[in-house]
Amino acid sequence: MEGFTAQLKAVLLKAGCRFERQGKGDHEIWFSPITEVRFPVDSKIKSRHTANAVLKQAGLPKQF
């Protein structure tokens, strides 16, 4: 089963979000200029619900 991570990162980059640093384990810390909040992105997102939750933290509408 293919994950949602690559698609999610593409959506985040298009919206102006940026990678800030590596987090703990296999997580990355991203920053959203929309919400001005840092949020974690897992490297192996397999659930559309998790992908949509990340988009919500970034201030973006559901896309998956």
N, C-alpha and C positions, 0 to 999 in steps of 0.2 A: 504494500500500500504506500502510495506516494504521500509525503507530508505537505503541509501548507506553508512551511517556512520560507521558501524561495519566493512564492507568490506574495506572501505577507510583506517581506522586506522590500519587494518592488513597489508595492502600494505605499508603504511608509516613505520610501525615498521620493516617490512622485509627489507626495503631499508635503515634502519639505522636512520631514523628520530626519534625524541624523544619528549615526552610530557614535556613541561617546567612548565606551570602554568595554573590556571584558568583565563580566561579573563572576560570581562564584560558579564553579562547575562548568556546564556548557551553556550558560546564559550570557547574553549580551545586554548592556545597558544602552538604551536609546533615549533621545530627547525629542519632545514634540514642541515646535514653536506655536502650535495652536493652543495647547493647554499649559504650556511652559512647565511641563512635568517630565521627570525621568521615569522610565518604565522598563521592566525586563522583557526580553524576547528569548524564548527557549530555542535551541538549535534544532530540535526535533518535534515540531508541532504537528500532531497527527489528527487533532480534532478541530472541526470547523468552529466549534463553540469557543475553544481556546483562542483560535485566530481572531474571531470576532471580539473577544474580550480584550485582546491586545489593541485592536483598532479603537475600541471604546476608550481605553486609557489614553490613546493618542488623540482623541477628539474627532475621530472619523466614523462615518456610518458603516454598518455591517456590509460586508461584501462577499462573505462565504456562506 
